[in-house]
C-alpha cells in the first residue's frame, strides 16, 4: 500500500518548483528615428524647397519611452506607452530655426510568438495620441495628431530584468531598445 502511494505521488507534477509567470511588465526605452523625425525631415526638405528656404541641418533626440503591460493570457498582453522627442531644423536664412517637441501616449497589444524561458520573440501594435509643439522665433504652434507604432518583430532576453529590442515603424522609432522589469 505504501509503495502504491509513493508511485502515485511521484507521478504528480511539482507545481511548487515552477517559476510562476509574471503578470505585468514595466519598460524604459529609447527609439531611433521615430516617425516624427522622418516627417520633420521630409516635410521641411520638400515644403521648404518649394517655397525657397534651404535646410542647413536637422537634429533629433529620438524617442524616449516608458510603458506598462499586463498579461491577459500566456501569449497576449495589453498596455500603454508614453513617449517624448525633440527635433531642430536649421535653415540657411534669417527667419529662424524650427524647434519641434512631441509627446504622447499609445495603447498597445502584444502577441508572444515564441517563449523559450529567458528568450521571447513577439510582435506589437499600438495606436494613440501625439501632441506637437513648434517654435520658430516668436511664433509658436500646437496641434494634436494620431500616433501609432507597428513593430512586427520584437525580442526580449532575461527573466525578471531583461533587455529588449523592437523593430518596426512609428512614434517609438524604427528600432526601440531598452530595459524591462517583469513584476
C-alpha positions as CSV (number, residue, x, y, z in Angstrom):
1,X,0.0,0.0,0.0
2,X,2.8,2.4,0.9
3,X,4.6,1.5,-2.4
4,X,1.4,2.4,-4.4
5,X,1.1,5.8,-2.6
6,X,4.8,6.6,-3.3
7,X,4.4,5.8,-7.0
8,X,1.2,7.9,-7.2
9,X,3.0,10.8,-5.5
10,X,5.9,10.5,-7.9
11,X,3.6,10.9,-10.9
12,X,2.2,14.3,-9.7
13,X,3.7,17.4,-11.2
14,X,5.6,19.5,-8.7
15,X,3.9,22.9,-9.0
16,X,5.8,24.4,-6.1
17,X,9.1,24.1,-8.1
18,X,7.9,26.0,-11.2
19,X,8.6,29.7,-11.6
20,X,5.2,31.5,-11.8
21,X,4.5,33.5,-14.9
22,X,4.9,37.2,-14.2
23,X,1.7,39.1,-14.8
24,X,3.0,42.6,-15.7
25,X,6.0,44.4,-17.1
26,X,7.5,47.9,-16.9
27,X,9.7,49.2,-19.8
28,X,12.0,52.1,-20.3
29,X,13.5,52.6,-23.8
30,X,15.0,54.7,-26.5
31,X,13.8,54.8,-30.1
32,X,16.0,55.6,-33.1
33,X,14.5,57.6,-36.0
34,X,10.8,57.9,-34.9
35,X,8.2,58.9,-37.5
36,X,8.0,62.5,-36.2
37,X,11.7,62.9,-37.1
38,X,11.1,61.4,-40.5
39,X,8.1,63.7,-41.0
40,X,10.0,66.8,-40.0
41,X,12.9,65.9,-42.2
42,X,10.8,65.1,-45.3
43,X,8.3,67.9,-44.7
44,X,11.0,70.6,-44.3
45,X,13.1,69.3,-47.2
46,X,10.2,69.1,-49.6
47,X,8.0,72.0,-48.4
48,X,10.8,74.4,-47.8
49,X,12.4,73.5,-51.1
50,X,9.2,74.6,-52.9
51,X,9.0,77.9,-51.0
52,X,12.7,78.6,-51.4
53,X,14.0,78.0,-47.9
54,X,17.1,75.8,-47.7
55,X,17.6,73.4,-44.8
56,X,21.1,73.5,-43.3
57,X,20.8,70.7,-40.9
58,X,18.3,68.6,-38.9
59,X,18.9,67.1,-35.5
60,X,16.6,64.9,-33.3
61,X,16.8,63.3,-29.9
62,X,15.0,60.1,-30.9
63,X,12.0,58.9,-28.8
64,X,12.4,58.4,-25.1
65,X,9.7,56.0,-23.9
66,X,8.2,54.2,-20.9
67,X,5.5,51.7,-20.7
68,X,3.5,49.2,-18.7
69,X,1.9,45.9,-19.9
70,X,-0.5,43.4,-18.3
71,X,-0.6,39.7,-19.5
72,X,-4.1,38.7,-20.3
73,X,-3.1,35.2,-21.4
74,X,0.2,33.4,-21.6
75,X,0.7,34.8,-25.2
76,X,-1.3,38.1,-25.3
77,X,-0.8,41.3,-23.3
78,X,-2.2,44.9,-23.4
79,X,-0.6,48.0,-22.2
80,X,0.3,51.7,-22.5
81,X,3.4,53.5,-23.7
82,X,4.4,57.2,-23.3
83,X,7.0,58.9,-25.5
84,X,8.8,62.2,-25.9
85,X,11.1,63.6,-28.5
86,X,12.6,66.8,-29.9
87,X,13.8,67.9,-33.3
88,X,15.6,71.0,-34.5
89,X,15.7,72.2,-38.2
90,X,18.3,74.9,-39.0
91,X,17.7,77.0,-42.2
92,X,20.2,78.9,-44.3
93,X,18.3,82.2,-43.8
94,X,17.5,84.7,-41.1
95,X,13.9,83.6,-40.4
96,X,15.0,81.3,-37.6
97,X,15.3,77.7,-36.7
98,X,12.3,75.5,-36.3
99,X,12.2,73.6,-32.9
100,X,9.7,70.8,-32.5
101,X,8.8,68.8,-29.4
102,X,6.4,65.8,-29.5
103,X,4.9,63.8,-26.6
104,X,2.0,61.4,-26.4
105,X,0.7,58.1,-25.4
106,X,-0.2,54.8,-27.1
107,X,-2.4,51.8,-26.2
108,X,-0.7,48.6,-27.3
109,X,-1.3,44.9,-27.8
110,X,1.5,42.4,-27.9
111,X,1.5,38.8,-29.1
112,X,4.2,36.4,-28.0
113,X,5.4,34.2,-30.9
114,X,8.0,32.2,-29.1
115,X,8.6,31.7,-25.4
116,X,11.9,29.9,-24.6
117,X,12.4,30.8,-21.0
118,X,14.7,33.8,-21.0
119,X,14.3,34.4,-24.7
120,X,11.0,35.8,-26.1
121,X,10.0,36.7,-29.7
122,X,6.9,38.8,-30.2
123,X,5.0,41.3,-32.3
124,X,3.4,44.5,-31.1
125,X,1.0,47.2,-32.4
126,X,-0.2,50.4,-30.9
127,X,-2.4,53.5,-31.5
128,X,-2.8,56.7,-29.5
129,X,-2.4,60.5,-29.5
130,X,0.6,62.8,-30.0
131,X,0.8,66.5,-29.1
132,X,3.2,68.6,-31.2
133,X,4.7,72.0,-30.3
134,X,6.7,74.0,-32.8
135,X,8.6,77.2,-32.0
136,X,10.2,79.4,-34.6
137,X,11.5,82.8,-33.3
138,X,8.4,84.5,-31.8
139,X,5.9,82.2,-33.5
140,X,4.5,79.1,-31.7
141,X,2.1,76.4,-33.0
142,X,0.5,73.5,-31.1
143,X,-1.6,70.7,-32.6
144,X,-2.5,67.1,-32.0
145,X,-2.3,64.0,-34.2
146,X,-3.0,60.3,-34.3
147,X,0.1,58.4,-33.1
148,X,0.9,54.7,-33.9
149,X,3.5,52.0,-33.8
150,X,3.8,48.8,-35.7
151,X,6.5,46.5,-34.5
152,X,6.1,43.1,-36.1
153,X,9.4,41.8,-34.6
154,X,10.5,42.2,-31.0
155,X,12.9,40.3,-28.9
156,X,13.4,40.2,-25.1
157,X,16.2,38.4,-23.2
158,X,16.1,37.9,-19.4
159,X,14.0,36.7,-16.6
160,X,12.8,39.3,-14.1
161,X,15.1,42.0,-15.5
162,X,15.7,41.9,-19.3
163,X,16.7,43.8,-22.3
164,X,14.6,44.2,-25.4
165,X,14.6,45.4,-29.0
166,X,11.6,46.2,-31.1
167,X,11.8,46.8,-34.9
168,X,9.1,48.5,-36.9
169,X,7.7,51.9,-37.8
170,X,6.0,54.6,-35.7
171,X,6.3,57.1,-32.9
172,X,8.6,54.8,-30.8
173,X,11.1,54.6,-33.7
174,X,12.2,52.1,-36.3
175,X,14.3,50.5,-33.6
176,X,13.4,50.8,-30.0
177,X,15.7,49.3,-27.4
178,X,15.6,49.3,-23.6
179,X,15.3,47.5,-20.2
180,X,12.2,45.8,-18.9
181,X,11.2,44.6,-15.5
182,X,8.7,41.8,-15.0
183,X,6.6,42.1,-11.9
